[in-house]
Amino acid sequence: MNIESKVRNRALAGKLGAACLLSAALNAAAADDWKNPVLDKYPTAAVATSGISVGDNYVTVGQLHSISGTMAISETGSVEAERLAIKQINDMGGVLGRKIKIIQEDGASDWPTFAEKAKKLLVQDKVASVFGCWTSASRKAVLPIFEKENGMLYYPTFYEGLEASKNVIYTGQEATQQILWGLDWAYAQGCRTFYLIGSDYIWPRTSNKIARRHIEEHLKGCKVVGEDYYPLGHTSFGSLINKVKLKKPDCIYSIVVGGSNVSWYKQLHAAGITGESLAKKNKLLLTISTTEDEILGIGGENCEGFYACMKYFQSLGNENNVKFVEAFKDMWGDDSVIGDVTQAAYLGPWLWKATVEKAGSFDIDNVATASEDVEFTGAPEGYVRIADNHHLWSKARIGKMLKNGQFEMIAESDELIEPNPFPEGYK
């Protein structure tokens, strides 16, 4: 590991420690002589009838992300964004007059641990909601527990779709809002051959299954020339890079996840596969898994000129985002970066607050029923609304990676894309 990587890893560890300290501070502030000013209107006996952790002056929620292990590089931003949203909500007087307390658990980049911690949060701590998970594997591990124990998960990551649950609000994109739209953009750039690459678990494999079907059945004259997967945490991509050089695809389609991103992009750069070298041959690399959060560890110099399909980039110039970026950096430091999933995580507490207030209740059944058409006009990405399938109406965007670790947005969907987690012909 070089000095630059060590510095980045120490900075990450420091931020995780700061997040833990902030949890204690937020909880102390939530309980610090706060008296609910609307208790007469929203008495506890009326707004919490199912035994969840709601008092006259507070409500308890859970955070369940990897703050250790290979996924910490990706999930740290989600922890930070949720903390920012909760602080802002508490500063405004909380939810139904109740300040929010946080119980934080570490999924440790291990799916059985996610399941264990989810059960603790729901059964022992009786939290009113959980903001958490990143990988589809972690979400799949906890989903049966949320459905059995009737909890509510706000899940922030772009994912493969093919799922909808009463007990989950999906604040990231599903396949039609990212995979299909992004491949259509690549086709418009002249790509006809594709090499599919991913980390070896459910999201990349299912996403590439959807991508292959779209490429072979819906994009005229296109084909997949290679498909490979590697374990989470994998660091040696030399043989893969040799395969890519041999096949010469128009589009390297990358769904490498977590800490493996660092080795993947550094080794591509060392092998001479760069945004500039691909552009000279009218080729490109398109990812749906690498955001500003990962680039902070990768180094922009190692991925400059590659492309990502996301719904959010830190560089968006709308007023909501300008305020969000300023508040995020005020809380977490000027060197902080904000990626797509980080922004989607920020939406979770705000959408939960709006839904609870619409329902006039913290009870999960009431929150689930009230979720449809809840909107957040203050979303940094611009505007979002919850559909009846518990996914969000959102835009899709293409960004070009820059040396400074940011993205230049070069394409955007004309309208919000309606979420369709079960697209015809892709199941």
C-alpha positions, 0 to 999 in steps of 0.5 A: 500500500502506497503512502497516498492510500495509507493517508486516505485510509487513515482519513476514512477511519477518522471520519468513521470515528467522528460519526460514532462520536456524533451519534452520542452527541446527537442523542445527547442533544435529542434528550437535552431538556427538549419538551415536545411542543405538539404533544397535545396534538400528537400524544404518544399513545396515539402515534405509537401503538405497536411497541416501537421506541417512541416517547413523548419527546424522542423517537429512536431510529437505527443506522445499519451500514458497514463501518468496517471491512471492504465496503466501508469505503462506499458506506461511510458517506451514507452514514454521514449523510443520514447523520446530517439529515437527522441533525437538520431535522432535530434542529427544526424540532424533530418529527411530530415534535420528537427529537431523533435518537440513533442506535448505530450498528456495524454490518462489517461488510458481512451479510450474516452480521447485517442480519444479526444486527437488523434483528437486534435493532427491530426486536431488542431496540424496537427502532421506528425505522432503519436507514441502512445497507448498501449491497444487495446481498446485505439487503437480501440478508435483512429483508426477511427480518424486516418483513417478519418483524414488520420494520421499515428500511430506507435503502439508499443504493442503486440496485438491480430491481426485481423486488418491492416490499411494503417494508422497504423504501428504495431511495436509489435507482432500479434497473430501468433508471440506471442500467437500461438508460445508461446502456442506451446512452452508450449505444448512442455513442457508437458502442456495439460490443460490451465486456461485462465486469462485476464483483461476485454477488447478487447485484452485479450478477443480476444487473449484468443479466439485465444488461446482457438481455438489453444489449442482445435483444434491444440494442441493434447489432450489439453483442457481449464479448466477455463477462467476468466476476471477482470476489469482494475485496479482490485486488489482482486484476491483471488477467482480466485486463489482459482479456479486455485488451484481447477482446477490445470491447467498445464499452467496458461495463464495470460493476466493481464494488467497494475497496476493489475499485482502488486496485481495479482502476489503478491497474487499468491506469498502469496498463494504459487503459485510460479515458484518453486512450479509449476515447482515441479509439472511440471506446469508453468505460461505463460504470454504475458502481463508482461514485465520488466516494470511491474516487476519493480512495481511487484517486482521480488521476487513475480514472479520469475520462471514464463515465458513470451513470447515476442520478446524482453528482456532487457538481450539480448546480441546482440551489438544493444541491449547493446548500446540501454540499455546503452543509455536508462539508461544514459537518464533515470537513472541506475534503469530504465528497458526496456520491450518488448513494450518499445523496440517496441516503440523505433522502431517507430521513427526510422522506421518513419524516414527511411520511410520518407527518402525513400519516400522523403516526410512527407505526410501520403499517401506517407509514407504509400506507402513507408513503405513496406520493410523498415528495421531497422538494428539497432533494439535492438531486432536484426533486423526488417522489415515492411511487406506489411500489416504494421506489422513487421517481428520479432522473438519470444522468451521465457524468465524466470522471475528472482528475479532481475526483468530481464529475462533469455531467454530460447527459441527463434524462428529459424527465423524471423516470417512473420506477419500474422494478419489474420491467417486462422481458427482464425478469 
